Amino acid sequence: MEGKIKVKDLPLDDRPREKLELRGPRALTDAELLAIILRTGKKSKSALEVAAEIINEYKSLRELAKRNHHEILEAFKGEGIGKTKAITLLAAIELGRRTTQLDINNEEIQVTEPRVIFDLMNPKLSHLTVEEFHIVLLNRKNVILKTELVTRGTLDSSLVSPREVFKIAIDNRASSIILVHNHPSGNLEPSREDIKVTEQFFEAGKILEIPVLDHIIIANNYYTSFLERNLVFK
């Protein structure tokens, strides 16, 4: 195709691989990083052009991470993205997500503020398209013992059972718990149902002497803490 600029024709420090080698990965744009993962484009488009189209379609890597490989294939059918590349993209994104997660199995994490829970749970929850309700189990020193998924789907007091949650806490000898769930809509404001569920757990925790210390809502890489906002925990 006449007039087409290929990646190999670009100045050395503008080619994604060479640019990474010269300047480091942080110097690259999202499209340039994706181009390295894609490796090749198609006859009429370079890997960099295909990568730029992906970013343009989804606006951000966060939105791309919400898609499965079938959705990516459908969106870029015949545009340089096949099954293998779609899977490779999502695998790379998942690796990146996992490197940001705190590893509670290999380090002692003490909860001193809501931000600690956000840093732990955000990589797991912020990109999801459905709600998930998790509990974080703590010992007497507020060190995290483990986290556990309780339910997936819209948070509803009829579906989230305090009996089930506190059984998990008792079985793991937790001294206290923290509730965590996400809002795929991106709205960080607690709903009436969120407050109702929290009140139920708060009261149950007082009776069972396993206090609920906070409820944290995560959306779009931000959080709302019931404790910080004096909601329920007064």
C-alpha positions in Angstrom: 0.0 0.0 0.0 1.6 3.2 -1.2 2.4 5.8 1.4 1.9 3.5 4.3 4.4 3.9 7.1 5.5 0.6 8.5 6.8 0.2 12.1 10.2 -0.8 10.7 10.3 2.5 8.8 9.8 4.6 12.0 12.7 6.3 13.7 14.5 3.7 16.0 13.2 5.3 19.2 9.6 5.4 18.0 9.4 1.6 17.4 7.6 0.0 20.4 10.2 -2.7 21.1 13.2 -0.5 20.5 11.6 2.3 22.4 11.0 0.0 25.4 14.7 -1.1 25.2 16.0 2.5 25.0 13.6 4.2 27.5 11.9 1.5 29.5 8.3 0.3 29.5 6.9 3.4 31.3 7.8 5.5 28.2 5.4 3.6 26.0 1.8 4.5 25.3 -1.0 1.9 25.9 -1.1 1.3 22.2 2.6 0.8 21.9 2.5 -1.8 24.8 -0.4 -3.6 23.1 1.5 -3.6 19.8 4.4 -5.5 21.4 1.9 -8.1 22.8 0.2 -8.4 19.4 3.6 -8.7 17.6 2.1 -8.5 14.1 -0.8 -6.7 12.4 -2.3 -7.6 9.0 -1.3 -6.9 5.4 -2.8 -3.4 5.4 -2.1 -2.4 9.0 0.8 -2.6 11.3 0.6 -4.0 14.9 0.8 -0.4 16.1 -2.2 0.6 14.0 -4.3 -2.4 15.1 -3.3 -1.6 18.8 -4.4 2.0 18.3 -7.8 0.9 17.0 -8.3 -1.3 20.0 -7.6 1.6 22.4 -9.9 3.9 20.3 -12.7 1.3 20.5 -12.5 0.7 24.2 -11.1 4.1 25.3 -8.9 2.6 28.0 -7.2 -0.6 29.1 -9.7 -0.8 32.0 -12.6 -1.1 29.6 -10.7 -3.7 27.5 -10.1 -5.8 30.6 -13.9 -6.1 31.0 -14.3 -7.9 27.7 -13.9 -11.6 27.1 -12.0 -13.0 24.1 -15.2 -13.6 22.2 -16.2 -10.0 22.4 -12.8 -8.8 21.2 -12.9 -11.3 18.3 -16.4 -10.0 17.3 -15.3 -6.3 17.5 -12.2 -6.8 15.4 -13.3 -9.6 13.1 -10.9 -9.5 10.1 -9.0 -6.6 11.5 -5.8 -8.4 12.6 -7.1 -9.9 15.8 -7.7 -13.7 15.9 -8.4 -16.1 18.7 -4.8 -16.4 19.8 -4.2 -12.7 19.9 -7.4 -12.0 21.8 -6.5 -14.6 24.4 -2.9 -13.3 24.6 -4.2 -9.7 25.2 -6.4 -10.8 28.1 -3.6 -13.0 29.6 -1.3 -10.0 29.6 -3.9 -7.8 31.2 -4.5 -10.4 33.9 -0.8 -10.7 34.6 -0.6 -7.0 35.1 -3.6 -7.0 37.4 -2.1 -9.8 39.5 1.2 -8.0 40.0 -0.7 -5.1 41.7 -2.4 -7.4 44.2 -1.0 -7.7 47.7 -0.2 -11.3 48.5 -1.7 -12.1 51.9 -0.2 -15.6 51.7 3.3 -14.4 51.7 3.2 -11.2 53.8 1.5 -9.9 56.9 -0.9 -7.2 56.0 -2.3 -5.1 58.9 -5.3 -3.0 58.3 -4.7 0.5 59.6 -7.1 2.4 57.3 -9.6 1.6 54.6 -7.1 2.3 51.9 -5.3 -1.0 52.8 -8.4 -2.9 51.9 -8.9 -0.9 48.7 -5.3 -1.7 47.6 -5.9 -5.4 48.3 -9.3 -5.7 46.6 -9.4 -3.2 43.9 -7.4 -5.3 41.3 -10.0 -8.1 41.9 -13.1 -6.0 41.7 -12.8 -2.7 39.8 -12.9 -4.3 36.3 -15.9 -6.6 36.9 -19.2 -6.2 35.1 -21.2 -7.9 37.9 -21.3 -7.2 41.6 -19.3 -9.4 43.9 -19.6 -9.4 47.7 -16.5 -10.4 49.7 -15.5 -10.5 53.3 -12.0 -9.9 54.7 -11.2 -11.8 57.9 -8.9 -10.3 60.5 -7.2 -11.5 63.6 -7.0 -9.6 66.9 -4.2 -7.4 65.6 -6.2 -6.5 62.5 -3.9 -8.6 60.3 -5.7 -10.1 57.3 -6.2 -13.9 57.7 -7.9 -14.4 54.3 -10.5 -13.0 51.9 -13.5 -14.9 50.7 -16.1 -14.4 47.9 -19.6 -14.8 49.4 -21.9 -14.1 46.5 -21.9 -12.8 42.9 -24.7 -10.7 41.6 -26.7 -7.7 42.8 -26.3 -7.1 46.5 -29.5 -8.1 48.2 -30.2 -8.7 51.9 -32.3 -11.7 51.0 -29.3 -13.3 49.2 -26.5 -12.4 51.6 -26.9 -14.3 54.7 -25.2 -13.2 58.0 -25.3 -16.8 59.1 -23.2 -17.9 56.1 -20.7 -15.1 56.5 -20.2 -15.4 60.3 -19.9 -19.2 59.9 -16.9 -18.5 57.7 -15.5 -16.1 60.3 -16.0 -18.6 63.1 -14.4 -21.4 61.1 -11.4 -19.3 60.4 -11.2 -17.9 64.0 -11.5 -14.4 62.8 -11.7 -11.7 65.4 -13.4 -9.2 63.1 -14.5 -8.8 59.5 -14.7 -6.1 56.8 -17.3 -6.2 54.0 -16.3 -5.4 50.5 -18.3 -5.2 47.2 -18.0 -3.5 43.9 -20.4 -1.3 41.8 -19.9 -2.0 38.1 -21.9 1.1 37.3 -19.0 3.2 38.6 -21.3 5.0 41.2 -19.6 5.0 44.6 -22.7 6.1 46.5 -24.1 3.4 48.8 -27.6 2.3 47.8 -30.4 1.7 50.3 -29.8 -2.0 50.0 -26.1 -1.5 50.7 -26.9 0.3 53.9 -29.6 -2.3 54.9 -27.2 -5.2 54.4 -24.5 -3.4 56.4 -26.8 -2.6 59.3 -27.8 -6.3 59.4 -24.2 -7.5 59.5 -23.2 -4.8 62.0 -25.9 -5.9 64.5 -25.1 -9.6 64.0 -21.5 -8.9 64.6 -22.2 -7.2 67.9 -24.2 -10.2 69.1 -21.6 -12.8 68.0 -18.7 -10.6 69.2 -17.1 -10.6 65.8 -17.4 -6.9 64.9 -17.9 -5.6 61.4 -15.2 -2.9 61.2 -16.2 -1.4 57.8 -17.9 -1.8 54.5 -16.1 -0.7 51.4 -17.5 -0.1 48.0 -15.1 -0.2 45.0 -15.7 1.3 41.6 -13.5 2.7 38.8 -10.4 2.5 40.9 -11.8 4.5 43.8 -13.6 3.5 47.0 -16.2 4.6 49.5 -15.7 3.6 53.2 -18.8 3.4 55.4 -16.5 4.0 58.4 -14.9 7.1 56.9 -18.4 8.5 56.0 -19.9 7.6 59.4 -22.5 5.4 57.8 -23.8 2.7 60.2 -20.5 2.7 62.1 -21.2 5.5 64.6 
